[in-house]
Amino acid sequence: MAAKKAQNNEETESRSLEEMLDEIDEIVEKLDDDNIPLEDAFALYSQGVKLAEESSKTIDRVEKKVQKLMDDGSTEDFE
């Protein structure tokens, strides 16, 4: 189980923000289908929540870098 979670984190980190947002859009389209089984809908919803969280973290990191750049002109990483 831990190995699967680590793999999912690596896959999410290797995707760009745009890719994650596109995938969220695809999930929303699938969830709009009235014929989707409940279990499939829940799995898609869970995946969408994880992608939304990762997208938010990515946006937060970029905002910090931009703020740092605006404050002192440096672009040092925060990780």
N, CA, C and O of each residue as an XYZ file, in Angstrom:
316
protein
N       0.830     -1.205      0.000
C       0.000      0.000      0.000
C       0.865      1.257      0.000
O       0.591      2.201     -0.742
N       1.911      1.272      0.832
C       2.784      2.440      0.892
C       3.517      2.645     -0.430
O       3.749      3.778     -0.852
N       3.880      1.535     -1.083
C       4.568      1.641     -2.365
C       3.660      2.261     -3.419
O       4.103      3.069     -4.235
N       2.375      1.872     -3.396
C       1.423      2.433     -4.359
C       1.239      3.927     -4.120
O       1.164      4.704     -5.072
N       1.166      4.332     -2.848
C       1.007      5.756     -2.520
C       2.227      6.544     -2.984
O       2.085      7.638     -3.530
N       3.425      5.999     -2.773
C       4.648      6.674     -3.212
C       4.673      6.798     -4.729
O       5.085      7.828     -5.263
N       4.227      5.738     -5.433
C       4.186      5.786     -6.884
C       3.204      6.853     -7.359
O       3.502      7.600     -8.291
N       2.031      6.929     -6.722
C       1.042      7.945     -7.093
C       1.592      9.338     -6.872
O       1.366     10.226     -7.694
N       2.321      9.553     -5.764
C       2.916     10.863     -5.493
C       3.945     11.226     -6.553
O       3.994     12.371     -7.003
N       4.776     10.253     -6.960
C       5.775     10.511     -7.990
C       5.114     10.854     -9.312
O       5.566     11.757    -10.017
N       4.038     10.137     -9.659
C       3.338     10.415    -10.903
C       2.738     11.817    -10.881
O       2.807     12.545    -11.871
N       2.154     12.187     -9.754
C       1.545     13.510     -9.638
C       2.601     14.600     -9.717
O       2.387     15.622    -10.369
N       3.750     14.393     -9.056
C       4.794     15.407     -9.055
C       5.409     15.597    -10.432
O       5.879     16.688    -10.754
N       5.413     14.534    -11.262
C       6.038     14.640    -12.571
C       5.121     15.317    -13.594
O       5.565     15.663    -14.689
N       3.862     15.503    -13.245
C       2.915     16.154    -14.156
C       2.922     17.659    -13.929
O       3.125     18.141    -12.815
N       2.696     18.375    -15.003
C       2.615     19.827    -14.877
C       1.248     20.212    -14.318
O       0.313     19.412    -14.305
N       1.161     21.428    -13.869
C      -0.105     21.945    -13.360
C      -1.176     21.857    -14.437
O      -2.315     21.488    -14.153
N      -0.819     22.193    -15.660
C      -1.779     22.150    -16.750
C      -2.291     20.732    -16.986
O      -3.477     20.529    -17.246
N      -1.394     19.755    -16.893
C      -1.803     18.361    -17.068
C      -2.765     17.932    -15.961
O      -3.759     17.253    -16.220
N      -2.462     18.332    -14.735
C      -3.346     17.976    -13.620
C      -4.715     18.628    -13.782
O      -5.736     17.986    -13.536
N      -4.750     19.890    -14.192
C      -6.027     20.572    -14.389
C      -6.822     19.959    -15.540
O      -8.047     19.857    -15.472
N      -6.120     19.551    -16.597
C      -6.800     18.867    -17.705
C      -7.409     17.552    -17.227
O      -8.530     17.203    -17.599
N      -6.661     16.831    -16.405
C      -7.180     15.562    -15.891
C      -8.397     15.787    -14.981
O      -9.347     15.004    -15.004
N      -8.362     16.849    -14.192
C      -9.522     17.185    -13.358
C     -10.732     17.475    -14.250
O     -11.842     17.035    -13.951
N     -10.523     18.206    -15.333
C     -11.619     18.484    -16.271
C     -12.196     17.192    -16.849
O     -13.412     17.050    -16.978
N     -11.316     16.254    -17.196
C     -11.779     14.970    -17.725
C     -12.599     14.208    -16.682
O     -13.617     13.595    -17.006
N     -12.149     14.254    -15.442
C     -12.873     13.580    -14.360
C     -14.255     14.191    -14.187
O     -15.238     13.469    -14.020
N     -14.335     15.513    -14.227
C     -15.625     16.196    -14.082
C     -16.572     15.781    -15.210
O     -17.756     15.538    -14.975
N     -16.053     15.702    -16.420
C     -16.889     15.278    -17.548
C     -17.420     13.865    -17.330
O     -18.591     13.589    -17.592
N     -16.560     12.975    -16.853
C     -16.990     11.597    -16.594
C     -18.036     11.554    -15.479
O     -18.993     10.782    -15.551
N     -17.852     12.380    -14.454
C     -18.799     12.397    -13.335
C     -20.145     12.977    -13.745
O     -21.162     12.685    -13.115
N     -20.162     13.782    -14.778
C     -21.423     14.348    -15.276
C     -22.289     13.303    -15.980
O     -23.481     13.524    -16.195
N     -21.693     12.174    -16.334
C     -22.430     11.098    -16.999
C     -23.379     10.443    -15.996
O     -22.947      9.950    -14.954
N     -24.655     10.441    -16.312
C     -25.664      9.875    -15.411
C     -25.566      8.363    -15.281
O     -26.109      7.800    -14.330
N     -24.901      7.696    -16.195
C     -24.857      6.241    -16.208
C     -23.643      5.649    -15.505
O     -23.437      4.436    -15.561
N     -22.842      6.468    -14.851
C     -21.636      5.971    -14.204
C     -22.004      5.250    -12.897
O     -22.774      5.778    -12.094
N     -21.455      4.044    -12.685
C     -21.737      3.334    -11.434
C     -21.192      4.097    -10.232
O     -20.196      4.812    -10.334
N     -21.857      3.934     -9.100
C     -21.487      4.674     -7.887
C     -20.040      4.431     -7.490
O     -19.335      5.377     -7.139
N     -19.585      3.203     -7.537
C     -18.206      2.896     -7.144
C     -17.197      3.585     -8.059
O     -16.169      4.080     -7.598
N     -17.497      3.614     -9.351
C     -16.623      4.304    -10.298
C     -16.635      5.810    -10.043
O     -15.598      6.469    -10.112
N     -17.801      6.338     -9.752
C     -17.918      7.766     -9.461
C     -17.108      8.136     -8.225
O     -16.435      9.166     -8.201
N     -17.174      7.288     -7.197
C     -16.416      7.568     -5.979
C     -14.911      7.523     -6.246
O     -14.165      8.365     -5.747
N     -14.469      6.543     -7.032
C     -13.046      6.442     -7.362
C     -12.579      7.677     -8.138
O     -11.511      8.224     -7.866
N     -13.384      8.102     -9.094
C     -13.037      9.304     -9.857
C     -13.019     10.542     -8.978
O     -12.132     11.387     -9.099
N     -14.005     10.644     -8.092
C     -14.069     11.787     -7.173
C     -12.819     11.823     -6.297
O     -12.216     12.880     -6.113
N     -12.433     10.667     -5.759
C     -11.234     10.597     -4.916
C      -9.997     11.022     -5.688
O      -9.156     11.759     -5.174
N      -9.893     10.557     -6.913
C      -8.760     10.933     -7.759
C      -8.760     12.442     -8.011
O      -7.710     13.082     -7.978
N      -9.933     12.997     -8.259
C     -10.041     14.434     -8.495
C      -9.639     15.256     -7.289
O      -8.985     16.290     -7.426
N     -10.031     14.799     -6.101
C      -9.660     15.509     -4.869
C      -8.141     15.504     -4.695
O      -7.549     16.527     -4.351
N      -7.517     14.361     -4.932
C      -6.054     14.272     -4.811
C      -5.370     15.200     -5.807
O      -4.409     15.889     -5.468
N      -5.871     15.212     -7.034
C      -5.293     16.101     -8.048
C      -5.488     17.569     -7.675
O      -4.593     18.389     -7.883
N      -6.647     17.898     -7.128
C      -6.910     19.277     -6.709
C      -5.951     19.690     -5.591
O      -5.448     20.813     -5.582
N      -5.703     18.782     -4.658
C      -4.774     19.083     -3.565
C      -3.359     19.305     -4.092
O      -2.682     20.252     -3.692
N      -2.916     18.423     -4.994
C      -1.586     18.572     -5.579
C      -1.479     19.842     -6.413
O      -0.448     20.514     -6.395
N      -2.530     20.169     -7.135
C      -2.544     21.404     -7.922
C      -2.415     22.618     -7.012
O      -1.687     23.563     -7.316
N      -3.121     22.580     -5.911
C      -3.063     23.682     -4.948
C      -1.653     23.829     -4.367
O      -1.154     24.942     -4.203
N      -1.022     22.703     -4.061
C       0.349     22.747     -3.535
C       1.302     23.328     -4.572
O       2.192     24.110     -4.237
N       1.115     22.948     -5.819
C       1.962     23.471     -6.891
C       1.779     24.975     -7.024
O       2.755     25.715     -7.147
N       0.548     25.419     -7.000
C       0.271     26.857     -7.096
C       0.885     27.592     -5.907
O       1.456     28.669     -6.082
N       0.781     27.037     -4.716
C       1.376     27.662     -3.528
C       2.892     27.798     -3.674
O       3.464     28.832     -3.332
N       3.540     26.740     -4.187
C       5.002     26.799     -4.369
C       5.377     27.889     -5.363
O       6.330     28.637     -5.141
N       4.632     27.980     -6.452
C       4.927     28.994     -7.465
C       4.694     30.394     -6.896
O       5.488     31.302     -7.139
N       3.614     30.568     -6.146
C       3.345     31.876     -5.543
C       4.474     32.294     -4.606
O       4.867     33.461     -4.583
N       4.995     31.342     -3.833
C       6.114     31.658     -2.928
C       7.350     32.078     -3.713
O       8.048     33.016     -3.328
N       7.617     31.377     -4.821
C       8.774     31.733     -5.643
C       8.602     33.117     -6.254
O       9.548     33.904     -6.290
N       7.412     33.413     -6.727
C       7.144     34.727     -7.315
C       7.292     35.809     -6.254
O       7.899     36.850     -6.504
N       6.743     35.568     -5.082
C       6.848     36.550     -3.997
C       8.299     36.778     -3.616
O       8.717     37.917     -3.406
N       9.073     35.697     -3.526
C      10.491     35.817     -3.193
C      11.203     36.627     -4.268
O      12.027     37.486     -3.954
N      10.898     36.365     -5.507
C      11.513     37.093     -6.615
C      11.164     38.578     -6.547
O      12.017     39.436     -6.776
N       9.923     38.867     -6.235
C       9.490     40.261     -6.150
C      10.107     40.956     -4.941
O      10.386     42.154     -4.993
N      10.321     40.219     -3.858
C      10.866     40.819     -2.635
C      12.348     41.137     -2.747
O      12.783     42.221     -2.359
N      13.132     40.191     -3.281
C      14.575     40.429     -3.268
C      15.308     40.050     -4.546
O      16.536     40.110     -4.596
N      14.586     39.668     -5.555
C      15.217     39.368     -6.831
C      15.848     38.002     -6.932
O      16.414     37.673     -7.975
N      15.774     37.184     -5.881
C      16.375     35.844     -5.968
C      15.313     34.830     -6.379
O      14.112     35.077     -6.263
N      15.785     33.688     -6.862
C      14.848     32.632     -7.281
C      15.187     31.316     -6.566
O      15.014     30.245     -7.149
N      15.657     31.375     -5.341
C      16.035     30.156     -4.624
C      14.810     29.290     -4.376
O      13.704     29.789     -4.166
N      15.037     27.963     -4.406
C      13.948     27.017     -4.166
C      13.605     26.983     -2.680
O      14.441     27.268     -1.822
N      12.355     26.627     -2.401
C      11.871     26.574     -1.035
C      11.812     25.164     -0.481
O      11.424     24.969      0.671
N      12.189     24.179     -1.282
C      12.071     22.789     -0.839
C      13.298     22.308     -0.142
O      13.352     21.156      0.290
